[in-house]
C-alpha cells in the first residue's frame, strides 16, 4: 500500500474493501468459507484491511485522525459481520448433525430415594405403636455421646481412629443415642421415641461401610417393661416390614448402654438365587440402669428397652442391593428403579 499517500486514496481503498466484504461474507455458506473470508479481509499477515493499516503512517499528519477513525469503523463492521456469519454456520452445522429419524430422548422419572422410603415405612409402623420422632444435634458433647451411655473411659469407640472429634470436648455423633439421653432428661416417663438422623464414623468408604450414614434408634421407658416386650415389639415390626411370615431370632451381644443386649436377625429371601437366609438388622437390649440414673430416672421404678438400626442396610436387604455406595452416588439410572415404590 506504499502508493497510497493522500486521504482520498485511503478512503477509496477503504470503500473497495468494504464492498468486497459486503459480497464475500454473505456468500460464505460454510464454516470453512467464513474462515477463508476472515483470512482474506482481516487476516494478521495476508488480510487486505491489515495491509491498509500500514498506509496510515504515510498520510499527512493532519489527515491521520480522520483516516484512523474511518479505518476502525470499517474494521469493526467487517469483524461483526464475520462473527455473525460464524455463529450462523455453527448453528446450521449442529442442525445437520441431528438425525430427525432418531427416537426422542425419554424423560427421567423422578423418584424417592430407597433410604427415604425405608425411613418413612419404619416410622409409620412405630407411630402406630405410640412412638413419636425426636431429633437432636449432629455435633455433640462427649458426655451425651459416650459418658451418659455408660461407655468406659477406655472403650475403643472413643479412640480418635473411630470417632471424629471437633475439639473442646465435642465430636460428630457416632450414633443417635444422644437424642435418647436428651429426651430422658427433658421428659418424665412414659417415653416412646424414634431418633432418626445422620451419624459419623471414621470408616473407609467401601461396599459395606460409609463414613456418614443414616441411623434410626428407638427407646421405650415405662414401669414394668421387660425383654419380652422388646422381642414382641420388634418381631411385630419385622412381620409388618418384611411380610407376615417373616421369622426372627435374637442372639446375645454387648453394648455398654443395654443389659442384657442382643442382635436381632430376620430370615429373608433377597431374590439372588441363594434362597432364604438370616440377616442381622439391628442391635437391641434393655436400657442399662446406669443410663437411666445418669438422666435422673429412678431405675428401681422404671425400666426400658432400646434398639438401633441402619436404614441403609435395611434398604439393601429389602431391595437386594449389594453395594452401599449405590445409595450415595445419585445415579438417576439406579434411583429410577424405585419410581414405582
C-alpha positions in Angstrom: 0.0 0.0 0.0 3.0 2.3 -0.5 1.2 4.1 -3.3 -1.4 5.5 -1.0 -0.3 8.9 0.2 -3.5 11.0 0.4 -6.7 10.8 2.4 -8.8 10.5 -0.8 -6.8 7.5 -1.9 -7.1 5.9 1.6 -10.9 6.4 1.7 -11.2 4.9 -1.8 -9.3 1.8 -0.8 -11.5 1.5 2.4 -14.6 1.7 0.3 -13.3 -1.0 -2.0 -12.5 -3.3 0.9 -15.9 -2.7 2.5 -17.6 -3.5 -0.9 -15.6 -6.7 -1.1 -16.7 -7.7 2.4 -20.3 -7.0 1.6 -20.1 -9.6 -1.1 -17.7 -12.1 0.4 -19.2 -12.6 3.9 -22.9 -13.2 2.9 -21.7 -15.6 0.3 -19.8 -17.7 2.9 -22.3 -20.6 3.5 -20.0 -22.9 5.4 -17.7 -22.6 8.4 -14.7 -23.0 6.2 -15.9 -20.3 3.8 -16.3 -17.9 6.7 -12.8 -18.6 7.9 -11.5 -18.0 4.3 -13.3 -14.7 4.2 -11.7 -13.7 7.6 -8.2 -14.5 6.4 -8.7 -12.5 3.1 -10.2 -9.5 4.8 -8.6 -9.1 8.3 -6.0 -11.9 8.5 -3.0 -11.0 10.5 -0.5 -11.5 7.7 -2.5 -11.5 4.4 -5.7 -9.5 5.1 -6.3 -6.6 2.8 -7.5 -4.4 5.7 -4.5 -5.3 7.7 -2.3 -4.3 4.8 -4.1 -1.0 4.5 -3.3 -0.1 8.1 0.4 0.3 7.1 -0.6 3.2 4.9 -1.8 5.3 7.8 1.7 6.4 8.6 2.2 7.7 5.0 -0.7 10.2 5.2 -0.3 13.8 6.0 -0.3 14.4 9.8 -3.5 16.4 9.7 -5.4 13.6 7.9 -4.3 10.7 10.1 -7.0 11.2 12.8 -9.9 11.1 10.4 -8.4 8.2 8.4 -7.9 6.2 11.6 -11.5 6.7 12.7 -12.8 5.6 9.3 -10.5 2.6 9.3 -11.6 1.5 12.8 -15.3 1.8 11.8 -14.8 -0.4 8.7 -12.7 -3.0 10.7 -15.4 -3.2 13.4 -18.2 -3.6 10.8 -16.3 -6.4 9.0 -15.4 -8.3 12.2 -19.0 -8.1 13.4 -20.3 -9.5 10.1 -17.8 -12.3 10.3 -18.8 -13.1 13.9 -22.4 -13.2 13.0 -21.7 -15.5 10.0 -19.6 -17.8 12.2 -22.5 -18.2 14.7 -25.0 -18.8 11.9 -22.9 -21.5 10.3 -22.1 -23.2 13.6 -25.8 -23.4 14.4 -26.5 -24.8 10.9 -23.8 -27.4 11.3 -25.3 -28.5 14.6 -28.7 -28.9 13.0 -27.2 -31.0 10.2 -25.7 -33.4 12.8 -29.1 -34.2 14.3 -30.8 -37.2 12.9 -34.6 -36.5 12.6 -35.3 -40.2 12.4 -33.9 -40.9 15.9 -36.5 -41.5 18.6 -37.0 -38.8 21.2 -35.0 -39.0 24.4 -37.1 -40.4 27.3 -37.6 -38.0 30.2 -36.1 -39.0 33.6 -38.7 -40.2 36.1 -38.2 -38.6 39.5 -38.4 -41.0 42.5 -37.9 -41.1 46.2 -34.6 -42.4 47.5 -34.7 -46.1 48.8 -33.4 -45.0 52.2 -36.2 -42.3 52.4 -38.8 -45.0 51.5 -37.5 -47.3 54.3 -37.3 -44.4 56.8 -40.9 -43.4 56.2 -42.2 -47.0 56.3 -40.4 -47.8 59.6 -41.6 -44.6 61.2 -45.2 -45.3 60.1 -45.1 -48.8 61.8 -43.8 -47.5 65.1 -46.1 -44.4 65.1 -49.0 -46.9 65.2 -47.4 -48.3 68.3 -47.4 -44.9 70.0 -43.9 -43.7 69.2 -43.0 -40.1 68.2 -40.0 -38.7 66.4 -37.3 -36.9 68.4 -34.3 -35.0 66.9 -31.0 -33.8 68.2 -27.8 -32.0 67.1 -25.2 -33.8 65.0 -22.3 -32.0 66.7 -22.5 -33.4 70.2 -20.7 -33.3 73.6 -18.7 -36.3 74.6 -20.8 -36.8 77.7 -24.0 -37.2 75.6 -22.3 -39.5 73.0 -20.3 -41.7 75.5 -20.4 -40.7 79.2 -24.2 -40.8 79.8 -24.4 -44.1 77.8 -22.2 -46.0 80.3 -19.1 -46.2 78.0 -16.0 -46.9 80.0 -13.2 -44.4 79.6 -11.0 -46.9 77.7 -13.7 -48.1 75.3 -12.3 -48.5 71.8 -15.1 -46.5 70.2 -13.8 -43.4 71.9 -10.4 -43.6 70.2 -9.6 -41.0 67.6 -9.3 -43.6 64.9 -13.0 -44.4 65.3 -14.6 -41.0 66.2 -14.4 -37.6 64.5 -13.5 -35.1 67.3 -14.1 -31.4 66.9 -12.1 -30.2 69.9 -13.1 -28.8 73.3 -15.0 -32.0 74.3 -17.2 -32.0 71.2 -17.5 -34.5 68.3 -19.7 -35.6 65.4 -22.1 -38.1 67.0 -21.3 -41.7 66.3 -25.0 -42.8 66.9 -28.3 -41.1 67.6 -28.3 -42.4 71.2 -27.6 -38.9 72.5 -31.1 -38.0 71.4 -32.4 -40.7 73.8 -30.4 -39.1 76.6 -31.7 -35.6 75.9 -35.2 -36.9 75.7 -34.9 -38.7 79.1 -33.5 -35.5 80.6 -36.3 -33.4 79.3 -39.4 -35.6 79.8 -40.6 -37.9 82.6 -41.7 -41.5 81.7 -43.5 -43.0 80.0 -41.4 -42.3 76.9 -41.6 -43.8 73.4 -39.5 -42.2 70.7 -37.8 -42.8 67.4 -34.5 -41.0 66.9 -33.6 -40.8 63.2 -30.6 -38.9 61.7 -27.1 -39.0 60.2 -24.2 -40.3 62.2 -20.4 -40.2 61.6 -17.6 -42.8 61.8 -14.0 -42.9 60.7 -14.7 -45.7 58.3 -13.4 -46.3 54.8 -15.9 -45.9 52.1 -16.4 -49.4 50.6 -19.2 -51.8 49.6 -20.4 -52.3 53.1 -19.2 -49.2 55.1 -19.7 -45.4 54.8 -18.2 -42.6 56.9 -21.6 -40.9 57.0 -24.8 -42.9 57.2 -28.4 -42.8 58.4 -29.4 -44.4 61.7 -32.7 -45.0 63.4 -33.0 -45.8 67.1 -36.0 -46.5 69.3 -36.5 -46.1 73.0 -39.3 -47.1 75.4 -39.3 -46.2 79.1 -42.1 -47.1 81.5 -42.9 -49.1 84.6 -42.7 -52.9 84.3 -41.1 -53.1 80.8 -39.3 -56.4 80.1 -37.3 -58.1 77.5 -40.4 -59.9 76.4 -41.9 -56.5 75.4 -38.8 -55.8 73.4 -39.0 -59.1 71.5 -42.7 -58.8 70.8 -42.5 -55.3 69.5 -39.5 -55.9 67.2 -41.0 -59.2 65.9 -44.2 -57.3 65.1 -42.1 -54.7 63.2 -40.3 -57.4 61.2 -43.6 -59.0 60.2 -45.1 -55.7 59.2 -42.0 -54.6 57.2 -40.8 -57.8 55.6 -44.0 -59.9 55.5 -46.4 -61.7 57.8 -44.5 -65.0 57.6 -41.1 -63.4 58.5 -39.1 -65.3 61.1 -37.0 -63.5 63.7 -34.4 -64.6 66.2 -32.3 -63.0 68.9 -28.7 -63.7 69.8 -26.6 -62.4 72.7 -24.4 -59.3 72.2 -22.8 -56.5 74.1 -23.5 -52.8 74.2 -22.4 -50.5 77.2 -25.8 -48.9 77.3 -28.0 -52.0 77.4 -28.1 -55.1 79.7 -28.9 -57.7 78.6 -28.0 -56.9 74.9 -28.9 -58.8 71.8 -28.7 -58.8 68.0 -31.9 -59.3 66.0 -31.9 -61.3 62.8 -34.6 -61.9 60.2 -34.9 -64.7 57.7 -35.4 -63.1 54.2 -35.0 -64.1 50.6 -33.1 -61.5 48.6 -34.1 -63.0 45.3 -30.5 -63.7 44.4 -30.9 -67.4 43.8 -29.4 -68.3 47.2 -32.8 -68.8 49.0 -33.8 -67.5 52.4 -31.1 -66.8 54.9 -30.6 -65.0 58.2 -29.6 -61.3 58.2 -28.7 -59.2 61.2 -30.7 -56.0 61.0 -30.3 -54.3 64.4 -28.9 -54.3 67.9 -31.1 -54.0 71.0 -31.5 -54.6 74.7 -32.9 -53.4 78.0 -31.6 -49.9 78.9 -28.8 -50.2 81.4 -29.8 -48.9 84.9 -26.7 -46.6 84.9 -28.1 -44.9 81.8 -31.4 -44.3 83.5 -29.7 -42.9 86.6 -27.5 -40.6 84.5 -30.6 -39.0 83.2 -32.3 -38.6 86.6 -34.8 -41.6 86.1 -35.3 -43.9 89.0 -34.0 -47.3 87.8 -35.8 -49.1 90.7 -39.2 -47.9 89.4 -38.7 -47.6 85.7 -37.1 -49.9 83.0 -37.0 -49.7 79.3 -35.6 -51.1 76.0 -33.8 -49.6 73.1 -32.8 -50.6 69.6 -30.7 -49.2 66.7 -30.7 -50.0 63.0 -29.2 -48.6 59.8 -32.0 -47.8 57.3 -29.3 -48.0 54.5 -28.6 -51.6 55.4 -32.4 -52.3 55.8 -32.9 -50.9 52.3 -30.1 -53.1 50.9 -31.9 -56.2 52.4 -35.3 -55.0 51.2 -34.2 -54.3 47.6 -31.3 -56.7 47.1 -28.6 -54.0 46.8 -25.1 -55.4 47.3 -23.1 -52.2 47.4 -23.9 -49.5 49.9 -22.1 -46.9 47.7 -25.0 -47.1 45.2 -27.1 -45.3 47.9 -24.7 -42.3 47.7 -23.9 -41.9 44.0 -27.1 -40.1 43.0 -27.1 -42.1 39.8 -30.5 -41.4 38.2 -30.3 -44.8 36.4 -30.2 -46.5 39.7 -32.7 -44.3 41.5 -35.4 -44.5 38.8 -35.8 -48.2 39.6 -37.7 -47.1 42.8 -40.1 -44.7 41.0 -42.9 -47.2 41.4 -42.2 -47.6 45.2 
